[in-house]
């Protein structure tokens, strides 16, 4: 029996006439409806003709998460007075509840993506609703693009509706060919904001880690909310681990039930959350509770301000979830949960000053996530670079290039980027292409391990993949039950053919089974074999206190790891700890060397390596598995070009001081630096960087004849540097005119000019030798900075204006030094006195 009273209370009813008109007229529309209006439940029922008397249609509703898909279907079935599987059903990965008379089917976007790849026309489907578009999940964006292609090319009668509580309505409208935007007003209950920052600032999240003080602070805010307010409390936390820790700190609440809701939660818990409770409740949830259906009884929201989003670290070849600050849009969505049924309050566990610095919207997955699966879907769709897809944001070029490299390595695409038969099959498996490849390579035998790797494994399962496999087999928790269902699905999918088709361009070393890892050799071998096939570049060998992956990234095991002591491992899941330059293994498997070498055979190479290390040229012949050295022997007759490159690298690392710099050579470099600063072109730049850039011009042929460090020390740098003088234009001949090495002073001495400061060269000369000179000497028009020395050779005065010094400064110097050096002349008028290098006695003779 239809629950008309519940349906009549849903505010979205007022927007249904405009929405129906838009879909009938244009075939596409965008619905913007606040939370709690019935967008997810009433609209599909009306469009399917199950309520309201409209024409009967088959409607598919795509939800971004399994928990939302199940909950939406159950809620719609309840509104109709039915059970799921009758007029309303649902399909999520590993579970299908649909009957012969089902008219509304709620699916995850991943399931819908698989259907589109199997049959682009979606036969029998009249309308598709893309719910919660604002979340910008990659599968949802991809489904929207594919559906628009279907509507444009194959089925213009297929109706499309993009629906969300908060979204870029105009952007989606443009994407759907100028579709009409229909807005539904909601019942806006006020939500008070209470800022509840911790007493001391918390460390920013990094990877999967959050400050250990955060769960304790959130728990204290929950207790405060329970004391200060009435109604159930919905608390948002980034992940399952944080939920468990906060739940552990909420013991002793008395007549309050604490429920934990996340993607791994049992269906019974999910159902309990969506039904009114007899006692007061605290619901600890991840972002799965941000949207979709209303949690009854909630009047208070406690928001930790954190979320988990996918990220890829291209530099280390790692991808996975990472903890981020939730956007302001997510904060509004979360706060709105407190005001769906009545006025409420949100306690935000950060300060108002921090709030303005938060990102406005969450990052679209297509901008930050691993795009390997997306690139395969696009290739199977016939658009390898995704340039023709209707997407709100184009995929980044670098991420797509990295994705194509992986797809090529697993034989999923050909040289032109088109999907191979293997690629088409991988796309239908519903797992990452790497895992799909491992599944096919093991003929379905690895389904258990692939199922473990296709979703986040509970932290309490440990970091040993084989141990996690045994734990999942024992069962007893919600994750194990879902894992078992996924294993059955994968075995069924891989059984479509006994052997995969031949691979185009796939390295033969990875096509077969790793030696010594056949069936029946135990969980450890199976786990290691599957992980190595899926992640060959993450095969790692123990190297000191850490493991070096074939990719070049280093990884460490956690304290108490079951993998400690293994000579070789495969890193299946890792993150990067705060302040560390290497990764930390979250899930891995031990393998023997034969398995590692066979699985990563395409990365094996033997080559000559000549480089500069510890101040010398090192030449070796090295056998490598990627970055891992397997065998090394000295190389006597290295390629001259490699030796030359190593010597140049040595000059760059250890400096040009490796060459032989005579006094004349060092002086020439300083004079050229002065002329470059004073006159510019054509005088050459002689800084270290500039000389490195022109090494071919000035250090040949001496450099080509050198084989080791000692040979560099025999190269006269000054003679070599002379090659850079501007000989062609004739300017080189003016070097001694513009920047003379020495200058003749009044006494007749030739004094060397110090050009170490290119802005002001220095002339250091005994004071008595400058008698009679009224004007300061210049070079290239620049007055020298004259250091007038005492008879002992120490600076008595420094001046760039001799005339001024003779007039004003000399008297003080004369008075101070005359008594100390009586044998030297100290005339009263130095400007007219005879210059001399000698004492008074010599002068008298």
Beta strands, then each sheet from edge to edge (+ up, - down):
strand 1: 28-33
strand 2: 59-63
strand 3: 88-92
strand 4: 95-97
strand 5: 104-108
strand 6: 127-131
strand 7: 159-164
strand 8: 180-184
strand 9: 191-195
strand 10: 232-236
strand 11: 256-261
strand 12: 280-285
strand 13: 298-303
strand 14: 306-313
strand 15: 318-325
strand 16: 344-348
strand 17: 539-543
strand 18: 546-549
strand 19: 554-556
strand 20: 568-576
strand 21: 583-591
strand 22: 604-613
strand 23: 616-625
strand 24: 628-634
strand 25: 742-744
strand 26: 750-754
strand 27: 762-766
strand 28: 778-779
strand 29: 782-783
strand 30: 785-789
strand 31: 795-799
sheet 1: 4+ 3- 5- 2- 6- 7- 1- 8-
sheet 2: 9+ 16+ 13+ 10+ 12+ 11+
sheet 3: 14+ 15-
sheet 4: 17+ 18- 19+ 21+ 20- 17+
sheet 5: 22+ 23- 24+
sheet 6: 25+ 26- 27+ 30+ 31-
sheet 7: 28+ 29-
end
